[in-house]
Amino acid sequence: MILFHLTVANLKLVLRNRQALFWAVLFPLIFVIVFGIFFGRGDPFSGNGPASVAVIDKARDDLSARLIESLSAQDGLSVERRDDEAAARQDIQDGNLNLLLIFPEGLSGAAYDRPPAQVTAVFDETNIAGRIAVGTARSFVDGSNLQLAQAPTRIALSVESIAGDELGYFDVLLPGLAVWGVMNFSILGLATTIATYREKRILVRIQVTPLPVSLFFSSQVLAYMFLPLAQAAIMLITGVLLFGASIQGSLPQFALLVIIGNCVFVSLGFIVGAFSRTVAAASGLGNAVALPLMFLSGVFFPLDTLPAIIRIVVEYLPLAPLLEVVRGVTLYSKSFWEFPIELATIGAWIVASAIVATKTFRFR
């Protein structure tokens, strides 16, 4: 019970530190938004803009002409005629087109037969604007049925969802940004917290209280395990909902990997805090540790682009193998057990960093 109350108290202290909260949480989130605007499949500022719709009219009769004319008048849709179906489908996959409607041959005759005429709607299931356009098309078809017959269904919308063949840059980048945010939060946040406690002589005072020192530090670890997990979830949700990022794998496995990796980052935060007498020193030393890991471990670009010697070294740093497993789980629906070497490397870092943190930490 004491551990629970201490953990809650530490969570409140972290949340009340607005400056630390900005650099640890909002700063990585800003990266998600900026990169999402430039490289994401969606655009959060295009909600009022029209969705792009291509129509392939194989019927070429009076009914199809009236339907296309009525469809063009729908709010939220920008309609154009196409003749090349293969090219239009490729534009769907590339994210250059939100929705493709295919009117079949003999539409006028089929509209008054049973079963109803099938109008095919093709969209990318990972594209938010495409899903919205499909909803608009459904409403349009329902209205057209009422005008045609006032009761039975004459035209049916056959929805065909497809996904792009390749992941976009933002799809690959988002999990890396989420893990980097966790690392940044734990190393800098915990190091500056410990430095603050040391400056105010709180650590020394704890030694003369009945509170066990191990209980105090356990509450710190739990607090910095929970908050980064919530932070990573916020970053993923932002990337998926606002910018159409593709997350196909297991979210529980992602959460477990965040916790496993954060065991290393929390220990690194204790180590940085152990060598920092002031908050400014903790911030500077924490950035000296976190920034090289961020730029060299494949957050923004593949490790293959690094020189061979640097790549070999980076592969044994804690962030690079963690990113490899996280991307395999979230982007390719793999199980994290398919990465034994990477997990072994992370496990070695957990043990080594915990030992170093225990040996180097001092209250004074």
Secondary structure by P-SEA (a helix, b strand, c coil): caaaaaaaaaaaaaaaaaaaaaaacaaaaaaaaaaaaccccccccccccccbbbbbcccccaaaaaaaaaaaaccccbbbbbccaaaaaaaaaaccccbbbbbccaaaaaaaccccbbbbbbbccccaaaaaaaaaaaaaaaaaaaaacccccccccbbbbbbbccccaaaaaaaaaaaaaaaaaaaaaaaaaaaaaaaaaaaaaaaaccccaaaaaaaaaaaaacaaaaaaaaaaaaaaacccccccccaaaaaaaaaaaaaaaaaaaaaaaaacccaaaaaaaaaaacaaaaaccccccccccccaaaaaaaaacaaaaaaaaaaaaacccccccccaaaaaaaaaaaaaaaaaaaaccccc
